[in-house]
């Protein structure tokens, strides 16, 4: 994958993420390139098993909900949040567009129910409801996201939303790189294996009346041996992205494909990266 003068100009134009940032218009995957960047790592050691433009900046879109999940599970472990806590649905949460579970302010759901909505349906309204429940405001939760990214060393990542939707007028886009995002995924699966219960669920009923059945956007679940997560992301300028993980025996590989040209290409490349990762992981010392 090549980065030409147009990309260099775009990267230099956005100071918020320094040289690793790009403008919304420029983040579209170039014709002929299968993706913007990709990486595969050994989950146990963090060893990079494959990389191609792994430091290329792009938009995570709904993949960033992995950071939502990490922060909330950390809060649960700390005792600040309980999975059985009842979440009040605000008007702000119920007005979200895109993928959603159509929350209504008259409804009440638990944190755990909304975590399934967040990861299975990729529900933007659930993301906002959880963010407000945990931090009081969306902005407060975004602050937690960026603080956690800094702690993890994700130096080329900046979050501006809790859901990953395209930025509106006057808003800035969420930014990351495949390498940064693999660091986030590793933290989640190593420190919070319970997260895989949410990310591996392919179908789940969210409410009975009116009936609403959630179905995952991650087509690698059930198609790739050992795959149990993690999250997909898409909007037009972002392209098709995925953070995928699979385990075989005592090995786990994490693969991130950022900004692919199509869903089919994204999924094929993710499977390819996981396969390459397992082959390469055989030579990585076990911890």
N, C-alpha and C positions, 0 to 999 in steps of 0.2 A: 504494500500500500504506500502510495507516494503522497507527500505534502508539498504542494506547489506554492507559488507566490501569493495566490489568492487566499490560501489558508493562512499563510504567515501574516498577511495584512489583517485578517479577521482576528487572529489570535492576539496580535498586538493591540487591537482596538478595545479590548475589554480588560480593563485594569483589575477588575474584581478578582479574577483568578489568574492574573499575570499572564505569562506566555502560554499557559496550558488551557486557556479559555478561548471560546470561539463565539461568534454572533449567532443569533437564532437562524438567520437566513443561511449562514455558511455551514451550519451543522448537518445539513442534508448529506447523505452518503453520495459520493461521486459515482457517476455512471461507470460501470466496469469493476468497481471494487465490491467484494462480497460483504464487507463490513468496515466500520471505522477503525476498530481495534479489537484485539482479543487476547486472552491469557488463560492458562490453565495452571493450577497450583496443587501441590500435595497438601491436604488439609492439616495433617498432623504436624508437619515441619514448616509449612509455608514455602517450601522450595518451589520455584517457578519451573514447571515442566514443559511449557510451550508459551511463546509470546510472539505476537505480531502487532506492532504499533500499540503496545500495551499502555503507553503514556499519552495516547491521543485523547483529547478532550471531546466530550459529547454529552448529550442529555440522557440521564437515566430513565426519564419518564416514570412509569409506575414501579420500576425496580426499586426506587428509593423507599418504598414501603418496607423493605427489609430493615432499614434504619429505624422506622417506626416500631417494628416488631422487636428489634433489639432493645431499644430504650424501654419499652413497656415491660418486657420480660425482666430486664434489670431492675426496674421499679418493683416488680412482683417479688423478686428475690430479696430486695432490700426491705420488703414489708410496707413500702409506701403505697402500693396498689395491690388489690386482691382480684383474682380472676372472677370471683363471684360478685364483685362490686356492681351495683346498678348504675348505668350511665344515662344521664339525662340527655335527651336529644334536643339540641338547640335549633332554632330557626336557621342559623348559619349553616349547620351541618346538613339539614334537610334540603337546603337549596343548592347543593352541589350538583354539577352535571357529570357527564361521562359515565364510566362504569359505576354502578351504585346498587344498593339494596333498597332504595326508596324509603329511607327513614322518615318518620313523621314525628313531630314534637310531642304528640300524644303517646308515643310508644316509649317503652323502657326495655333495654337489653343489658346483658352483663358484659363485662370486659371480654370474657372468653368468647361469647357469641360474636362480638364485633371484631375480635382478632381473626376468627374464621372468615368473616365477611371481608376483612382487609386482605387476607392472603389468598382465599379461594376465588372470590368474586372480583378482587382488586377494587373494592368499593371506596370511592372517594368520600362519600358521606360518612362511612365508618371511620375513615382516617381522620376527618375533622372532628367527629364526635369524640374519638379517643384522645386526640390531641388536646381538646378543650378540657376533657375530664382530668387528664394527667397534669397539664401545665396551666390551665386557666384560660389560655388563648392559643390560637394557632401560632402567633408570633413567638409566644413563650416556648412552644414546643419546637419550633424551627431553631430557636436558640440552643435548645438541648441537642438537637441533631448536629448542629455545627460544632458545638463544644465536644461532643463525642467523636466526631470526625477528626478533630484536631488531636484528641487524646490517642486515637488509633494511628496517627501519622498519615492521615489521608489529606496530604498537603495540596492536592489538585482538585479537591472536592469542596463545593459550596452549595448549601441547600437554601432555597427561598420559599419552599412550599412543603406541606406535609403529605401531598398526594401525587405530585409529579405531572400535573396537567400543564399544557402550554401556558406560558406567562401571558397575562392580559396587558393592556396598554399601561405603560409606566412601571411594569413589574420586570424583574430579572429572572432568567432561567436557571433551574438547577443544573449543576455541572459536576461531572466526575470523569474518571478514566477507568479502563478495565483493571489496571493494576490496583488502584485505590479501592475499587468496588470488591475485588477479590479479598482484600484485607478485611473489609466489613463482613463479607460472607463467612470467612474463616472464624472471625470472632463469634459470630452467631452460632455456627454449628459446633464449635469446640466448647464454648462456655454455656450454651443453652441448647442442648440436644432436644429438649422438649419442643423447640421451635419446629422440628420436622413433622410433628403431628399436624400442624397447621399447613405447612408447605407441601406435604405429601397428599393432602386430601383432594380428591378429584371431583367429588360431588357431595353436597350437603344441603339439607333443608334449612333455610334461615328462619322462615315463619310459616305457620300453618294456615293462617287466615288473614289476608288472602295468601294462598300458597305461593312460595317463592323458593325455587331450588337453585342454588349457586353451582356453577361449573367452572373448573379451573381453565385458565388460558395457557397453562403449561402443558403442551402436548407431549413432552418427553416423559411425563408420568404415565406409566403403563406401556410406553414404547421403547424405553431404553432401560436395560437391565440395571437394577439397583438405584434408579433415579428416585429421589424423595424430596426434591425441591429444585429451585427455590422460588424464583419470581421472574415474570416477563414484564416488558414495558414497551409502549408504542405511542407516539403521535407522529404526524407527518414529517415534521422537520427533524425529529429525533431518530427516525427509522425504527427498525425492530430489534429489540435487545432482550437478552436473557442472562440471568445468573442461574446456573444449573449445578447440581451436585449429585453424585452417585457414590455408592459404596459397594465394594466387592471384597469379601473376606474381611481382612483387617485394614484395608486401604480405602480412603475416601479422597476423591478428586473434586475440585471446584473449578468450573469453567465460566468465564464471562465473555459474552459476545456483545459488543456495543455498536449500535447504529447499522444494522444489516439492511440490505435492500428489500428483503421480503421475509415473511414469516417462514416460508419454506426454506429459504437460504439460512436464516438464523438458526432454525432447528437442526438442519443438516450440519452446519458448522459446529454447533454445540455438541452434537453427538460425536463428530470427528475429534473435537478437542478433548472430550472425555476419554475417548478411546486412546488417543495419543498420550493422554495423561496417565492412564493406567499402565500403558507399556513403559513409559519413562519412569513411573513411580517404582517399578520393580527394582531399579538401581539406587533408589533413595533409602538410606539407612532408616530403620524403624526407631521411633523414639520410645 
